[in-house]
Amino acid sequence: MTTEAGQLTLTIDELAARAGVTVRTVRFYGTKGLLPPPVIGPRRVGHYGREHLGRLALIEELQQQGMTLAAIERYVQQLPPDLSAQDLAIHRAVVASWAPDTLETVPRAELERRAGRELGDEDVERLAAMGVIEPDGTAFRVDTGLLRLGVRLLDVPLSQEAILKARGVLIEHSRAAAHELSQLFRGEVSQRAAQDVKSLSADMQPLVVQALLTTFQRSLREELREWLSDGHGPTGQR
C-alpha cells in the first residue's frame, strides 16, 4: 500500500513476497540487525517501507557474490542506519557491478517467485522489451542482474517508450564514458611498471563504478531540482 504522502507501507507478509524471501527470513534478518525494526501502527501491526526492500535487495546481492552471513553483517553494520532507498540502490549497484553476466532459463512460476509478484502478460511483454527476459518456448531466459530493476520499473509511471529511450541514453553515454576512461588509463598504464599496472587494474573498476554512480546521482538530483524550481513539477505544472 502507498500512503497519500507517497510512502510505501507493507506488512511483513507483503515485504517478504516483494523481496522474494520468506517471512521467517525477514524476522531472522531483523534479529541479526540487518533490517531496522518496522514502524508499529494500529493494532500493533508492523509496517515496512522502501528502505527495508532496499536492504533486502542489497543482502541478496551480497549473498550472490558469495559473502557469508558474518561478512554481510559486518558490511551492513558499516552503513549509516538512515540510508534512503536510493542510497541503498547505489550500494547494491556497486556490488552488482562485480557480478558476471548471468542468464538463466526458468519457468514462469519461478520467474514470478524471483520477481516477488505475479506478472501479467503486459508485465512480461514490458520486461521482454527492456531486455530483462526473453521467451524461450514455455520458459524464459532471465538476466538475473537486471530482473529486480526491471520489476521496479513496472511500477514507474512512465510509458514503455520513455523507459526504452532512457535505457538507450544510459547505454550510449555509459559506453562513451567507459571508452574515454579506458583510453585515459591505457595512457597511464603504458608508462608504468608491470606491478603498478596490476595494482591499477585491481583498483580501477570499483573506484570508477562508484565515482560514476555518485556523480550521476548528484547530477540527476541537480537537474530535478532545477526542473522543479522552474515550476514544472507536479505541484506547479505550466
C-alpha positions in Angstrom: 0.0 0.0 0.0 1.1 3.6 -0.7 0.1 6.4 1.5 -1.1 9.8 0.4 2.4 11.1 1.1 3.8 8.5 -1.4 5.3 6.3 1.3 5.2 2.6 0.7 3.8 0.6 3.7 4.0 -3.1 3.7 3.1 -5.8 6.2 5.8 -8.4 6.9 4.0 -10.8 4.5 3.9 -8.3 1.7 7.5 -7.3 2.3 8.6 -11.0 2.1 6.6 -11.5 -1.1 8.0 -8.5 -2.8 11.6 -9.3 -1.8 11.2 -13.0 -2.8 12.1 -14.3 0.7 10.1 -15.9 3.5 8.6 -14.2 6.5 10.9 -16.3 8.6 13.9 -14.9 6.8 12.7 -11.3 7.3 12.4 -11.9 11.0 15.8 -13.6 11.2 17.5 -10.6 9.5 15.7 -8.4 11.9 17.1 -10.3 14.9 20.6 -10.0 13.3 20.3 -6.3 12.9 20.4 -6.5 9.2 17.0 -4.8 8.9 15.8 -1.9 11.0 12.6 -2.5 13.1 9.3 -1.8 11.4 7.1 1.1 12.3 4.4 -0.1 14.7 0.9 1.0 13.6 -2.6 0.5 14.8 -3.4 -2.9 16.4 0.4 -3.4 16.9 0.9 -4.3 13.2 4.5 -3.6 11.9 4.8 -1.7 8.7 7.8 -1.8 6.4 8.9 0.6 3.6 11.2 1.1 0.6 14.3 1.1 2.8 13.5 -2.4 4.1 13.1 -3.6 0.5 16.4 -1.9 -0.4 18.2 -3.6 2.4 16.8 -7.0 1.4 17.9 -6.4 -2.2 21.4 -5.5 -1.0 21.6 -8.5 1.2 20.6 -10.7 -1.7 23.2 -9.2 -3.9 25.9 -9.7 -1.3 24.8 -13.4 -1.0 25.0 -13.8 -4.7 28.6 -12.6 -4.5 29.4 -15.4 -2.2 29.6 -13.5 1.1 28.9 -15.4 4.3 26.3 -14.2 6.7 29.0 -12.9 9.1 30.6 -10.9 6.3 27.3 -9.5 5.3 26.6 -8.5 8.9 30.0 -6.6 9.0 29.2 -4.9 5.7 25.7 -3.8 6.7 26.9 -2.6 10.2 29.3 -0.2 8.4 26.4 1.5 6.6 24.7 4.6 8.1 21.5 3.5 9.7 19.4 6.2 7.9 20.3 5.4 4.3 17.5 6.1 1.9 16.2 3.5 -0.6 18.0 5.4 -3.3 21.3 5.3 -1.4 20.8 1.5 -0.8 20.2 1.0 -4.5 23.6 2.7 -5.3 25.3 0.4 -2.8 23.7 -2.6 -4.5 24.6 -1.3 -7.9 28.3 -1.1 -6.9 28.2 -4.7 -5.5 26.3 -5.9 -8.6 28.9 -4.4 -10.9 31.3 -7.2 -9.9 28.8 -10.0 -10.7 29.3 -11.8 -14.0 26.6 -11.6 -16.6 24.1 -14.4 -15.6 21.4 -15.7 -17.8 19.1 -18.5 -16.5 16.2 -20.3 -18.1 13.3 -20.6 -15.7 9.5 -21.4 -16.0 7.0 -18.7 -15.4 6.3 -19.7 -11.9 9.9 -19.4 -10.9 10.2 -16.1 -12.8 7.3 -14.7 -10.7 8.8 -16.1 -7.5 12.1 -14.3 -8.2 10.2 -11.1 -9.2 8.3 -11.3 -5.9 5.0 -10.7 -7.5 2.5 -12.1 -10.1 3.3 -11.0 -13.6 0.5 -10.3 -16.1 1.0 -10.7 -19.9 1.6 -7.0 -20.2 4.3 -7.1 -17.5 6.0 -9.9 -19.3 5.9 -8.0 -22.6 7.4 -4.9 -20.9 10.2 -7.0 -19.3 11.0 -8.6 -22.6 11.1 -5.1 -24.3 13.5 -3.9 -21.7 15.8 -6.9 -22.4 15.3 -8.3 -18.9 13.8 -11.6 -20.1 13.4 -13.4 -23.4 10.7 -16.0 -24.1 12.1 -19.5 -24.7 9.2 -21.8 -25.5 7.2 -22.1 -22.3 10.0 -20.8 -20.2 12.0 -17.5 -20.1 15.7 -16.7 -20.3 16.3 -14.2 -17.5 19.1 -11.7 -17.0 19.2 -12.1 -13.2 21.3 -9.0 -12.7 18.5 -6.8 -14.3 15.4 -8.6 -13.1 14.8 -6.7 -9.8 15.4 -3.4 -11.6 13.0 -4.4 -14.4 10.3 -5.3 -11.9 10.7 -2.0 -10.1 10.3 -0.2 -13.5 7.0 -1.9 -14.0 5.5 0.4 -11.3 7.2 3.6 -12.5 4.6 5.9 -14.1 6.4 6.2 -17.4 5.5 4.9 -20.8 7.3 1.9 -22.1 8.6 4.1 -24.9 10.1 6.6 -22.4 11.8 3.7 -20.4 13.3 2.3 -23.6 14.6 5.7 -24.7 16.1 6.2 -21.2 17.8 2.9 -21.4 19.2 3.8 -24.8 20.6 7.1 -23.5 22.2 5.4 -20.5 23.8 2.7 -22.6 25.1 5.2 -25.2 26.6 7.6 -22.7 28.0 4.9 -20.3 29.8 3.2 -23.3 31.2 6.6 -24.3 32.4 7.3 -20.8 33.9 3.8 -20.5 35.7 4.2 -23.8 37.2 7.6 -22.9 38.2 6.4 -19.4 39.8 3.2 -20.9 41.9 5.3 -23.2 43.0 7.6 -20.4 44.0 4.6 -18.2 45.8 2.9 -21.1 47.9 6.0 -21.5 48.8 5.9 -17.8 49.5 2.1 -17.9 51.9 2.3 -20.9 54.3 4.4 -18.8 54.3 2.2 -15.7 56.0 -0.9 -14.4 54.2 -4.3 -14.5 53.5 -4.3 -10.8 51.9 -0.8 -11.0 49.7 -1.9 -13.9 48.4 -4.9 -11.9 47.6 -2.6 -8.9 45.9 -0.1 -11.1 43.8 -2.8 -12.8 42.7 -4.2 -9.4 41.7 -0.8 -8.0 40.2 0.8 -11.2 36.8 -0.9 -11.5 35.3 -0.3 -8.1 36.6 3.2 -7.9 35.3 4.2 -11.3 32.0 2.5 -10.8 31.4 4.2 -7.5 32.6 7.6 -8.9 30.2 7.3 -11.9 27.3 6.3 -9.8 27.9 9.1 -7.3 28.5 11.7 -10.0 25.4 10.7 -11.9 23.2 10.7 -8.8 24.3 14.2 -7.9 23.9 15.5 -11.5 20.4 13.9 -11.7 19.4 15.5 -8.3 20.6 18.9 -9.6 18.6 18.5 -12.8 15.5 17.5 -11.0 15.9 20.4 -8.5 16.2 22.9 -11.4 13.2 21.3 -13.1 11.0 21.6 -10.0 12.2 25.1 -9.2 11.2 26.3 -12.7 7.6 25.4 -11.8 7.4 22.2 -14.0 6.9 19.8 -11.1 3.6 18.1 -10.2 2.6 21.0 -7.9 3.3 23.7 -10.4 3.0 22.5 -14.0 2.7 25.2 -16.6 
